[in-house]
């Protein structure tokens, strides 16, 4: 393993060869996802068993690094398989694909870094740094890029900064911009949609900040400074419904919690806004084609 890969893999190895314990359940866990509002999100999935997720939607531009095991992305037109550690995977916002994660390595685990960039951050980057000819959609929604020592060091710096709460948003913004610039210097950019201010995107961002909240169309419209009728009319114009979007955001949050914590299913259901475990399980199966217990 090269030094660049080893550096990124280091934080995924637990001190003393033991895994951290989730205080809620007492079982091993890889850690709660971290969200830095309007900037980025970070998660470290850790799986003991193969897991296939159907039609997983990447709400934001995403960078993946597989530290252990294998991942396969398949959107029906393009299929990409990456074994650890074989570089980075860049996934454009709105990409939707079947995702297969398979354990590997000495401890037979699937471990990865899952870093998302907010639409606002990408817009700012393209305004300040990206050449005009790079703005637009790529021919494929995801691609694999080589990982050299400098790029690995830059990514590692960002990951540590996201997890260090004492790092201000302003300082973190500079470090994320530096990572995007490092990718740009190597001719790797996320596709950028100049129409980022749609009502559905604003609503999705709002709900994602607090998926456990008892959201109603009226409450959401108030947060977005419009009437409920206007919210529903604009969503209809974008071929979506408030109720469908709410469920989609909550179910993707649930899937991430399944992969990054050892919380009980009732606890995850509550964190996603469901008081009834049965109702939560029904929604999860409708979205992903399997019950939450199968994922675990």
C-alpha positions in Angstrom: 0.0 0.0 0.0 1.4 3.4 -0.9 1.9 6.1 1.7 -1.0 8.1 0.3 -3.4 5.3 0.7 -2.1 4.4 4.1 -2.6 8.0 5.3 -6.2 7.9 4.3 -6.8 4.5 5.7 -5.3 5.4 9.1 -8.3 7.1 10.6 -10.5 4.1 9.7 -8.4 1.8 11.8 -9.5 1.8 15.4 -6.9 2.4 18.2 -5.7 -0.8 19.9 -7.3 -2.9 17.2 -10.7 -2.4 18.9 -13.7 -0.6 17.5 -15.4 2.4 19.2 -18.5 1.5 21.1 -21.9 3.2 20.4 -23.1 4.3 23.8 -26.7 3.8 22.8 -26.4 0.1 22.1 -23.1 -1.0 23.5 -22.1 -2.4 20.1 -19.2 -1.5 17.7 -19.9 1.4 15.4 -18.0 3.4 12.9 -19.3 6.8 14.0 -22.2 9.1 13.4 -22.2 11.1 10.1 -21.1 14.7 10.5 -22.8 17.5 8.8 -21.3 21.0 8.4 -24.3 23.1 7.3 -24.0 24.7 3.8 -20.6 23.2 3.4 -20.3 19.4 3.5 -21.1 16.1 5.1 -18.9 13.2 6.2 -19.7 9.6 6.9 -17.5 6.5 7.5 -19.6 3.4 6.5 -18.4 0.1 8.1 -20.1 -3.1 7.1 -19.5 -6.8 8.1 -21.7 -8.2 5.4 -22.2 -7.5 1.7 -24.9 -4.9 1.1 -26.8 -4.0 -2.0 -28.8 -0.8 -2.1 -31.2 -0.3 -5.0 -31.6 3.1 -6.6 -29.5 5.0 -4.1 -29.7 8.7 -4.9 -26.7 11.0 -4.3 -28.4 14.2 -3.3 -25.0 16.1 -3.4 -21.8 15.8 -5.2 -19.9 13.0 -3.5 -16.3 11.9 -3.1 -15.7 8.2 -2.1 -12.6 6.5 -0.9 -12.8 2.8 -0.2 -10.3 1.8 2.5 -11.3 -1.8 2.7 -13.4 -4.1 0.6 -15.0 -3.4 -2.8 -17.7 -1.1 -4.1 -19.7 -1.4 -7.3 -21.9 1.4 -8.8 -24.3 0.6 -11.6 -26.8 3.1 -13.0 -27.9 0.8 -15.8 -25.7 2.5 -18.4 -22.4 2.7 -16.6 -20.9 0.2 -14.2 -17.9 1.0 -12.0 -16.1 -1.4 -9.6 -13.4 -0.3 -7.3 -11.3 -2.4 -4.9 -9.5 -0.9 -1.9 -7.3 1.1 -2.1 -7.5 2.1 -5.7 -8.1 5.8 -5.8 -11.1 8.1 -5.4 -14.6 8.0 -6.9 -16.3 11.2 -7.9 -20.1 11.1 -8.1 -22.1 13.9 -9.5 -25.1 15.4 -7.7 -28.4 13.7 -8.5 -26.7 10.5 -9.7 -28.8 7.4 -8.9 -27.4 3.9 -9.0 -27.5 0.5 -7.5 -24.7 0.3 -4.9 -23.0 -3.0 -3.9 -20.6 -2.9 -1.0 -18.5 -6.0 -0.2 -16.3 -6.6 2.8 -12.6 -7.3 2.3 -9.1 -6.9 3.8 -7.6 -8.5 6.8 -10.6 -7.8 9.1 -13.2 -8.6 6.4 -15.0 -5.3 6.6 -16.2 -2.7 4.1 -14.9 0.7 5.2 -15.0 3.9 3.3 -15.0 7.7 3.5 -18.1 9.3 2.1 -17.7 13.0 1.7 -20.4 15.3 0.2 -20.1 18.9 -1.0 -23.0 21.3 -0.8 -24.4 22.8 -4.0 -23.6 26.2 -2.6 -20.0 25.4 -2.1 -19.7 24.0 -5.6 -21.3 27.1 -7.0 -18.8 29.3 -5.2 -15.9 27.2 -6.4 -17.0 27.4 -10.0 -17.5 31.1 -9.8 -14.0 31.7 -8.3 -11.8 28.9 -9.7 -13.2 26.7 -12.4 -12.5 27.5 -16.1 -15.7 28.3 -18.0 -15.3 25.3 -20.3 -15.5 22.8 -17.4 -19.0 23.8 -16.3 -21.5 21.3 -17.5 -22.4 17.7 -17.3 -20.0 14.8 -17.8 -20.9 11.9 -20.0 -21.0 9.6 -17.0 -22.4 10.4 -13.5 -19.4 8.9 -11.7 -15.7 8.3 -12.4 -12.6 6.9 -10.7 -9.5 9.1 -10.3 -6.0 8.3 -9.2 -4.9 9.2 -5.7 -1.4 10.7 -5.3 0.3 11.7 -2.1 -0.5 15.4 -2.4 -4.2 14.7 -3.1 -4.4 12.2 -0.3 -2.8 14.7 2.1 -5.3 17.4 1.1 -8.2 15.0 1.6 -7.0 13.9 4.9 -6.7 17.5 6.1 -10.3 18.1 5.1 -11.6 15.0 6.8 -9.8 15.9 10.1 -11.1 19.5 9.8 -14.7 18.3 9.4 -14.5 16.2 12.5 -12.8 18.8 14.5 -15.6 21.0 15.8 -13.2 23.7 16.9 -12.3 24.4 13.2 -14.5 27.3 12.1 -16.8 27.1 9.0 -14.7 29.7 7.3 -11.4 27.8 7.8 -13.2 24.6 6.7 -14.5 26.3 3.6 -10.9 27.2 2.6 -9.8 23.6 3.0 -12.7 22.2 1.0 -12.0 24.7 -1.7 -8.4 23.6 -1.7 -9.5 20.0 -2.2 -11.7 21.0 -5.1 -8.8 23.0 -6.5 -6.5 20.0 -6.2 -9.0 17.9 -8.2 -9.3 20.6 -10.7 -5.6 20.8 -11.3 -5.7 17.2 -12.2 -8.6 17.8 -14.6 -11.2 16.2 -12.3 -14.3 18.3 -11.6 -17.8 17.5 -10.4 -20.5 18.4 -13.0 -22.1 21.6 -12.1 -25.7 22.5 -12.7 -26.2 26.3 -12.8 -29.9 25.8 -11.8 -29.3 24.9 -8.1 -32.0 27.1 -6.6 -35.1 24.9 -7.4 -37.7 24.7 -4.7 -37.3 20.9 -4.4 -33.5 21.4 -3.8 -34.2 24.1 -1.2 -36.7 21.8 0.5 -34.4 18.8 0.4 -31.7 20.8 2.0 -34.1 22.0 4.7 -35.4 18.6 5.6 -31.9 17.0 5.5 -30.8 19.3 8.3 -33.4 17.8 10.7 -35.0 14.6 9.3 -36.3 13.7 12.7 -38.4 16.8 12.9 -42.2 16.5 12.4 -42.3 18.2 9.0 -45.5 19.3 7.4 -45.9 21.2 4.2 -47.2 24.2 6.1 -44.2 24.3 8.4 -41.7 23.7 5.6 -43.3 26.5 3.5 -43.0 28.9 6.4 -39.3 28.1 6.7 -38.9 28.7 3.0 -40.8 32.0 3.2 -43.7 31.1 1.0 -47.3 29.9 1.4 -48.1 26.2 1.4 -50.1 26.5 -1.8 -47.0 28.1 -3.5 -44.7 25.4 -2.2 -47.0 22.6 -3.5 -47.5 24.4 -6.9 -43.7 24.9 -7.4 -43.0 21.3 -6.4 -45.6 20.1 -8.9 -43.9 22.1 -11.6 -40.7 20.2 -10.8 -42.5 16.8 -10.9 -42.3 16.1 -7.2 -44.5 16.0 -4.1 -43.8 17.2 -0.6 -44.6 13.8 0.9 -42.5 11.9 -1.6 -39.5 14.1 -1.1 -39.8 13.9 2.7 -39.8 10.1 2.7 -36.9 10.0 0.3 -34.7 12.2 2.4 -35.6 10.3 5.6 -34.9 6.9 4.0 -31.5 7.8 2.7 -30.7 9.2 6.2 -31.8 5.9 7.6 -29.6 3.9 5.3 -26.6 6.0 6.2 -27.3 5.5 9.9 -27.6 1.7 9.3 -24.1 1.7 7.9 -22.4 4.1 10.3 -23.8 3.4 13.7 -24.9 0.4 15.8 -28.1 2.1 16.9 -31.1 -0.1 17.3 -33.7 0.0 14.5 -36.3 1.8 16.8 -33.6 4.4 17.6 -32.9 4.9 13.8 -36.6 5.1 13.1 -37.0 7.9 15.7 -34.0 9.7 14.3 -35.7 9.7 10.9 -39.0 11.1 12.3 -40.9 7.8 12.8 -42.5 6.9 16.1 -43.7 3.5 14.7 -41.1 1.0 13.9 -43.6 -0.9 11.7 -44.3 2.2 9.7 -40.6 2.9 9.3 -39.9 -0.6 8.1 -42.7 -0.3 5.5 -41.3 2.9 4.2 -37.8 1.5 4.1 -38.9 -1.6 2.2 -40.9 0.5 -0.3 -37.8 2.6 -1.0 -35.0 0.1 -1.0 -36.7 -3.2 -1.6 -35.8 -4.9 1.7 -36.5 -4.6 5.4 -34.1 -2.7 7.7 -33.4 -6.0 9.5 -31.9 -7.4 6.3 -29.4 -4.6 6.1 -28.3 -5.3 9.6 
